[in-house]
Amino acid sequence: MINSNQILEEVNVTSIKFMLKEGFYGHFFSGLIKQVDTSIETLAVSYHNGLVRLHINPTFWTETLNTQDFRMGVIKHEILHIVFKHIFRFKDFSKKDIFNVAADLVVNQYIERNQLIDGAVFLEKFPEMKFLPDQAVGYYYNKLLDLYNEQMKKQEKENKNQNDCDCEGDGESEGNKTGENKGKGGGKTKKEKPNISWENLKNFLREDNPNQGQHKFWRNVQDLPSAEREIAEQAINQALARTIQRTKSDQFGKLPAGLQQYLNEFTQSQVPLVNWKRLLKIFATSSVRTYVKNTLRRPSKRYGTTPGIKIVKKHKLLIAIDTSGSINMIELEEFFSEIYHIWRSGAEIRVVECDTHIHSNYLYTGKAPKTVKGGGGTAFEQPLLYANEEFHPDALIYFTDGYGAAPSVLSRCPVMWLLSKGGADIEGMKDFLGRKLKMN
């Protein structure tokens, strides 16, 4: 009987080797929960209660992964599925078994061939497809789906022709049918060249193929409520950002070029377009709210006890979002991305969605709404009136494309007009009182 503790000790040895040789994988691997699990055939990753787990089949680990190279390769394989967010993309594709193959095609490109076990999926298995390297999972999925549909139609046509031939031949002697076939075909049938890509795809799509079973937990992530999926994805983003930060530059430089490019793009996507911490200090310095926070670092001056107290300032912001018909979904996503970074800087935020009137008014808690209300014309007065007469914020930030007449209402608090990338030029907004900033 295989000892689970021994398996986990060997897993820790692999983790140490990663740290010494390939820091990126080592740092990310150290943050995963490792679990010996006989319910799976190979290795698999899952997400549950805020934790990402690596499930390890003990027999597969000891017998199939019988070299350190194989063990490092299969762990890289699972880590890359997480890095590329395949566990979250799973729900977006209707043909799950083909998605499994496409996802494996993506990650195996970044693993040394000597670290891949027999039966692994890689580009050379599909010579007729002429796949481009370093593509996203959707590219390979669509190409494989086209191949699958084409072959299924071809198979249906052949079956139909065969049935028609069987019906026409009823009542005839075997000799007559044979003679007729020879007369039509000249006695020989040209053999069609085998399609290697299709033969390999059929093999990978078999239910008993281990490559299908290793993604079984992805369905559980698919069934999570959308809010919990967002929390899970954000947790993985944070883990990935920490991993990149901790990886030494020389180790990062040894990663495959396509993977480096993906990680660089990920890092850029996590950086706000505006340095909100710095800007808020300059922009909204008056009338900030304060609250008392316990701290172990500063003992009470009056009583000399810990915890002491610390006075913390917190900005009270009103953020208006232009939801008029001229604003597209990409701009809205950029707006809420920036709002999230403002919220992370420690501000208390109330959001109003407005075209000519305010349609929604809510306290922002770190999550973007699924839909926004509006779609009409553009008028900027209502959020200014709400700020002056009801909310009284330290500052007002207005996300807009800037296409509209300057507001007739004067704000009693500082105003910043944050213009979308495709919005109006700052020079054309001279009549708008307040600071103007372009999101580029």
Stockholm file with secondary structure:
# STOCKHOLM 1.0

chainA/1-440         MINSNQILEEVNVTSIKFMLKEGFYGHFFSGLIKQVDTSIETLAVSYHNGLVRLHINPTFWTETLNTQDFRMGVIKHEILHIVFKHIFRFKDFSKKDIFNVAADLVVNQYIERNQLIDGAVFLEKFPEMKFLPDQAVGYYYNKLLDLYNEQMKKQEKENKNQNDCDCEGDGESEGNKTGENKGKGGGKTKKEKPNISWENLKNFLREDNPNQGQHKFWRNVQDLPSAEREIAEQAINQALARTIQRTKSDQFGKLPAGLQQYLNEFTQSQVPLVNWKRLLKIFATSSVRTYVKNTLRRPSKRYGTTPGIKIVKKHKLLIAIDTSGSINMIELEEFFSEIYHIWRSGAEIRVVECDTHIHSNYLYTGKAPKTVKGGGGTAFEQPLLYANEEFHPDALIYFTDGYGAAPSVLSRCPVMWLLSKGGADIEGMKDFLGRKLKMN
#=GR chainA/1-440 SS CCCHHHHHHHHHHHHHHHHHHCHHHHHHHHTSEEEECTTSSSEEEEEETTEEEEEECHHIIIIISCSHHHHHHHHHHHHHHHHTTHHHHGGGCSCHHHHHHHHHHHHHTTSCGGGSCTTCCCGGGCGGGCCCSSCCHHHHHHHHHHHHHHHHHHHHHHHHHHHHHHHHTTTSCHHHHHHHHHHHHTTCCCCCCCCHHHHHHHHHHSTTCHHHHTTTTHHHHHTSCHHHHHHHHHHHHHHHHHHHHHSCHHHHTTSCHHHHHHHHHHHHHTSCSSCHHHHHHHHCCSSCEEEEEEESSSCCTTTCCSSEEEEEEECEEEEEEECSTTCCHHHHHHHHHHHHHHHHTTCEEEEEEESSSEEEEEECCSCCCSCCCCCSCCCCHHHHHHIIIIICCSEEEEEECCCSCCCSSCCSSCEEEEECTTSCCGGGGTTSCSEEEECC
#=GC SS_cons         CCCHHHHHHHHHHHHHHHHHHCHHHHHHHHTSEEEECTTSSSEEEEEETTEEEEEECHHIIIIISCSHHHHHHHHHHHHHHHHTTHHHHGGGCSCHHHHHHHHHHHHHTTSCGGGSCTTCCCGGGCGGGCCCSSCCHHHHHHHHHHHHHHHHHHHHHHHHHHHHHHHHTTTSCHHHHHHHHHHHHTTCCCCCCCCHHHHHHHHHHSTTCHHHHTTTTHHHHHTSCHHHHHHHHHHHHHHHHHHHHHSCHHHHTTSCHHHHHHHHHHHHHTSCSSCHHHHHHHHCCSSCEEEEEEESSSCCTTTCCSSEEEEEEECEEEEEEECSTTCCHHHHHHHHHHHHHHHHTTCEEEEEEESSSEEEEEECCSCCCSCCCCCSCCCCHHHHHHIIIIICCSEEEEEECCCSCCCSSCCSSCEEEEECTTSCCGGGGTTSCSEEEECC
//
